[in-house]
Every structure is written in structure tokens, then in C-alpha cells.
Amino acid sequence: MGERNRNPDPHPLVASLTRDNTVNETEDVISLVGFPAAREQAGPLRLFADEDLQRYMDIPDDGFVHAEPLPDDDRGRWRVYVTRTAMIETAFDEDAPGALNGILHGAGMSTWAFLPENRLVAADLLGLLPRAEAYRYEEEAGP
């Protein structure tokens, strides 16, 4: 029988997401995929969903955990890990619908769809969730 490795080194990703002062308690995170912009040392991280830099999400500093380039991604995207708490907190305050209605003059449409409930819903709408990318690929490939 060969020699057994009963104490493997942690995977680099697991090591990056392990909470401070613990051995194996990891952060509760959600991963997003996109193009990160430059950021201030303690400011929000802007993550763009497309190469045209038209769709983005600002991730609060206290919700941003870790980022790494996606290996073998010909588009040059990064995987960004954000705390679940930051992703599910309410994205807009209760005055947002009224403010949006004041901007859209005569649009003749409901504005509720413009205000996602939280960052997780917004990330899905923007195509920042990894599974959204997989769905897009399946649609392009066809039957």
C-alpha cells in the first residue's frame, strides 16, 4: 500500500476564503463573474458585466471578500466573492420607486422591474452570476 496523505494542504481558494483566526471556517459567500474596475483602498468595488462597460454593480467594501482571475477565460473575466449578507440586503430604500417615477416622464410602463429587491437579484439580471453565463452559452449553442 502506498503512503497516504491524511493532512493535505488546503486548496488556495479555500485558504483565501477561510475566516480569520479559524482553521477551516469559510466565509459565507456568493461568487460573481465579471470585469473589476480599479478601486480605492477602502471603497466599493465596481464589477462590470460586459466588455462595453455599460452594466455594472457596486459591491460595498465590507461585502467584498476575494477576487481572482478566471483561468483560461478568453474574455479576461474575474471571479469575485461577496458575502451573502451584502448580496441579500435590500438594494433600494422605500423612496426609490417614487424617485424613479419622477424621472420616467410619460413612459407608460410599470417601474417595479427596474428596482431589484437585492443585489443577488440585480446580479442575476446583469448576468454576473456564473450560472447565468452557463445559460447564455447553452442558448448560443442551440439544440
C-alpha positions as CSV (number, residue, x, y, z in Angstrom):
1,M,0.0,0.0,0.0
2,G,1.3,3.5,-0.9
3,E,1.9,6.3,1.5
4,R,-1.3,8.1,2.5
5,N,-1.7,11.9,2.7
6,R,-4.0,12.4,5.7
7,N,-3.2,16.1,6.1
8,P,-3.4,17.7,2.6
9,D,-2.6,21.4,2.1
10,P,-5.8,23.4,1.7
11,H,-6.8,24.4,-1.8
12,P,-5.7,28.0,-2.4
13,L,-9.3,29.1,-2.9
14,V,-10.3,27.6,0.4
15,A,-7.3,29.2,2.1
16,S,-8.3,32.6,0.6
17,L,-11.9,32.3,1.9
18,T,-11.1,30.9,5.4
19,R,-12.2,33.3,8.1
20,D,-9.5,35.0,10.2
21,N,-8.5,33.2,13.4
22,T,-10.1,29.8,12.3
23,V,-8.7,26.7,10.8
24,N,-11.5,25.7,8.4
25,E,-14.5,28.1,8.9
26,T,-15.0,29.7,5.5
27,E,-16.8,32.9,4.6
28,D,-20.5,32.6,3.5
29,V,-20.0,34.0,0.0
30,I,-21.6,34.2,-3.4
31,S,-19.4,34.3,-6.5
32,L,-19.9,36.7,-9.3
33,V,-18.1,36.8,-12.6
34,G,-17.2,40.0,-14.4
35,F,-14.6,42.7,-15.1
36,P,-13.5,44.5,-11.9
37,A,-12.5,48.2,-12.1
38,A,-9.8,49.9,-10.1
39,R,-10.9,50.8,-6.6
40,E,-9.9,53.0,-3.7
41,Q,-8.2,51.1,-0.8
42,A,-11.4,51.1,1.3
43,G,-14.1,51.9,-1.3
44,P,-16.7,49.9,-3.2
45,L,-15.6,47.5,-6.0
46,R,-17.3,48.2,-9.3
47,L,-17.8,44.9,-11.2
48,F,-18.7,45.3,-14.9
49,A,-20.8,42.6,-16.5
50,D,-19.8,43.3,-20.1
51,E,-16.8,44.4,-22.2
52,D,-18.7,47.6,-23.2
53,L,-18.7,48.6,-19.5
54,Q,-22.4,49.5,-19.7
55,R,-23.7,47.2,-17.0
56,Y,-22.2,47.1,-13.5
57,M,-22.7,46.5,-9.8
58,D,-21.0,48.3,-7.0
59,I,-20.1,45.9,-4.2
60,P,-19.7,47.6,-0.8
61,D,-16.2,47.4,0.8
62,D,-17.4,45.4,3.8
63,G,-19.1,42.8,1.4
64,F,-16.1,42.3,-0.8
65,V,-14.0,39.2,0.2
66,H,-11.7,38.0,-2.5
67,A,-11.1,38.1,-6.3
68,E,-9.1,36.0,-8.7
69,P,-8.8,35.8,-12.5
70,L,-10.8,33.1,-14.1
71,P,-8.3,30.6,-15.5
72,D,-8.4,30.1,-19.3
73,D,-11.1,32.7,-19.7
74,D,-10.5,34.3,-23.1
75,R,-12.6,37.3,-22.1
76,G,-10.3,38.1,-19.2
77,R,-13.0,38.0,-16.5
78,W,-12.5,37.6,-12.8
79,R,-14.4,35.6,-10.1
80,V,-15.3,37.9,-7.2
81,Y,-16.5,36.6,-3.9
82,V,-19.0,38.7,-2.0
83,T,-20.6,38.0,1.4
84,R,-24.1,36.5,1.2
85,T,-25.2,39.2,3.6
86,A,-24.2,42.0,1.2
87,M,-25.9,40.3,-1.7
88,I,-29.3,39.8,0.0
89,E,-29.7,43.1,1.8
90,T,-32.2,45.4,0.3
91,A,-30.8,47.2,-2.6
92,F,-33.1,50.3,-2.6
93,D,-34.7,52.3,0.1
94,E,-38.5,52.8,0.2
95,D,-38.3,56.2,-1.6
96,A,-36.7,54.7,-4.7
97,P,-39.9,53.9,-6.7
98,G,-41.1,57.4,-6.3
99,A,-37.8,58.9,-7.4
100,L,-37.8,56.6,-10.4
101,N,-41.3,57.5,-11.3
102,G,-40.3,61.2,-11.2
103,I,-37.5,60.5,-13.8
104,L,-39.6,58.5,-16.3
105,H,-42.0,61.1,-17.7
106,G,-44.7,59.6,-19.8
107,A,-43.1,56.2,-20.1
108,G,-46.4,54.4,-19.8
109,M,-45.0,51.4,-18.0
110,S,-44.6,49.9,-14.6
111,T,-41.3,50.8,-12.9
112,W,-41.2,47.9,-10.4
113,A,-39.0,45.8,-12.7
114,F,-36.3,48.5,-12.6
115,L,-35.8,48.0,-8.9
116,P,-34.5,44.6,-8.0
117,E,-35.2,43.5,-4.4
118,N,-31.5,42.9,-3.6
119,R,-28.0,42.7,-5.1
120,L,-28.5,39.0,-5.8
121,V,-31.5,39.6,-8.0
122,A,-29.6,42.5,-9.6
123,A,-26.6,40.3,-10.3
124,D,-28.8,37.8,-12.0
125,L,-30.4,40.4,-14.1
126,L,-27.0,41.8,-15.1
127,G,-25.6,38.4,-16.0
128,L,-22.9,38.4,-13.2
129,L,-23.9,35.1,-11.7
130,P,-21.8,32.2,-13.0
131,R,-24.9,30.1,-13.8
132,A,-26.3,33.0,-15.9
133,E,-23.2,32.7,-18.1
134,A,-23.7,28.9,-18.5
135,Y,-27.3,29.5,-19.6
136,R,-26.2,32.1,-22.1
137,Y,-23.7,29.6,-23.5
138,E,-26.4,26.9,-23.8
139,E,-28.7,29.3,-25.6
140,E,-26.0,30.3,-28.1
141,A,-25.0,26.7,-28.7
142,G,-28.6,25.8,-29.6
143,P,-30.1,22.3,-29.7
